[in-house]
Amino acid sequence: MEYRGILSSKYVPSGEEWGPSRFWVLASHGKRRKQRKEDVISSLTKRQKKHLKEFGEQHPFYDQKNESFEDESGRESEAESEPEQVNMYHRLLATLKNVSDEEEDESEEEEDDDDNDERLEAENEEEIDQIHLMRLRRSFPVWIKMEKRWRDRKVVSAPEEGNEFTDLKHESKFSLETNFMDDDEMESRPKSQSCLPKQKNHSCNILKGSWMKRYRQDQKHPKKTSSLKWPVLGQLVISAPLAEVHPFKSEKETDLQKLLLHKPLFSTWPKVNGPFLANRDEQNFTPVQKELFNILNSYRDVFYSGRTPTVHGEEIRHVYCLHALNHVLKANAKVLHNNSRKRDQKAGLDEEDLRDQGLTRPKVLIVVPFRESALRVVQILIGLMEVGEKKLDVSNKKRFRREYGSDPDERPPNLKRPEDYEAVFSGNIDDHFRIGVAILQKNMRLYAPFYSSDIIIASPLGLRTIIGTDGEKNRDFDFLSSIELLIIDQTDIFLMQNWEHVLHLMAHLNLQPTESHGVDFSRVRMWNLSNWAQYYRQTLLFSSLQEPQINSLFNKHCFNYSGQVAIRNVPITGSISHVVVQLPHVFQRLEADNLLSIIDRRFQFFTDKILPQYRDAIMSHTLIYIPSYFDYVRLRNYFKKEELNFTHICEYTDKPGISRARQFFLKGERQFLLMTERFHFYKRYTLKGIRNIIFYELPTYPHFYSEVCNMLKAWNREEEATWTCTVLYSKYDAQRLAAVVGAERAAQMLQSKKNVHLFVTGENS
């Protein structure tokens, strides 16, 4: 009992008495610890012993972790029975070649002399790690940041099946690392012909540091641009990051094998694309598809603003699916071919030639707004993989149809909507989804975990819930680190959903991962290791209109070193020509110093100049069309404060609230009706009782202007002479103004000294 005071508290079990036997156990452990300390000192190197002699302790570089005596007593037996956990460093460092002694820092002569002795004498794993890491810093500086994140992190076993980021069941079947080139394909090729598919030199080209330095410097200056006009696509604006990248020419080639399509696409594409070629002389491609695929196949960033849902929507969807699947099949074929080379261990095999992968497997990200869009993309991919009458082996196909399909009986009957509304909102319009697709030779797996997928199809909201925000525990965006092809289809619809989700996604693309995710670093391409993936990524934007937010996304988040192609056609006639009612349109221009001040300037101009003109009872039945929800809230609060007689509807208003507001407005019980643009986008109701229209801002979709104006004829009381329409605009609304009144008129209105312009539609003359 008298020894209790000198014992360390961590060795004293709570609630137990200490006897002689327990003390002798401690004494024996003390002798063992002393003996171990002597063994450690004898195993130190000259430099370590010198430091121990000068400072009385080992350098923190070589400190070992403190362990309890219970762990020490059983360490030897556990070391023999349990497998050793592999440090994350070992997996990275084992792939790197040893740096020669000539590359060591000459300023540290003492370290150079003892370097070989250290490697032989060091028994501490941390010491070996640090020696390798010093060389790693000289060879791959970009991994210094990742070193801090992975320090002392062990390899974690994969979670249970069902997690979105793991693959346990079907791992051997769909894993690229454990599969090889198809034997039938290798035998069918002549010996003089390579098993690898021919590719463009986009991803094969290795950029140099000097080139990247010049490229980053040129990003601060205006881009070098040139213009072309093609027969079908129209005006092309081509920008190149550096002078040596030249514009390409329009090719008339339609032979699928000469277009470098991978097997089996050159045999399946004519069948899949057949419905668009009926009664035409085109070979394999429609005119739009032929010119567009020529641009896509050059691996430049593309922004196409003519993707209307009723004209070329499905043709464009087919052609970008062809390009995406062709990219995946070529990349996977190269990996499988190199697997065979590595397995055969042929003489003269250079490990640098085997670098064919990214830091994670997903290569293509397709962002679409609704589940129906994802359903059509997957159906096209399946059709492109099915050769002849043989069905493709697609796993989880029934589950996919059940979750992404739609029931025709769910749609209410007798609903009259515009043609573009029917095209956009047909099928399952759920906007929260994500699905991984793994493709390997003759198989396709739907619902593949992301880190085992080749293609990810998702909505911005579906990705946002995974990416999360800073501070959240369960967030992951490493699967976006090696995206080589980004396709954002129907981009204009995201403006009606939540544009912040798209910007959040773009901010997390091609970042260095925080985990290794089982990657073989000896197979990772150097430009992925150098954190240059964003300069190799091809981004494709398809939209039905030109909007400043979309233009900004294309200009600020697309860094393809091959250049960019923007297909922009100026509207000759605006949507005002589709207004069938006789109506005077008064356009009033606002003056503002900058883009930020236009919001307050518009509100002030509306409340001071426009609203007083409509307060009279004679100006009742006034509809105020507001594109921005924030402006809608601001006006609603102002109307409440001023106690004006009004009602309001927005995309969040329930059905009873919508019915009440429509009835109040129709009967004249409410003088004003505030309506958001997103309400019109999602509902497309025909409102009755309108006599006066105020466009607080020009609509995002140009055809919404004519649709709202034509609602006046829904209330036929022969009062056309009292109808009015007032529109507010500024010089920052040039694109929207051109889409409404035409490019020529818009230019005149913006340059004119007058701030008020009048148009009259529906005249008999």
Disulfide bonds with the S-S distance in Angstrom:
none
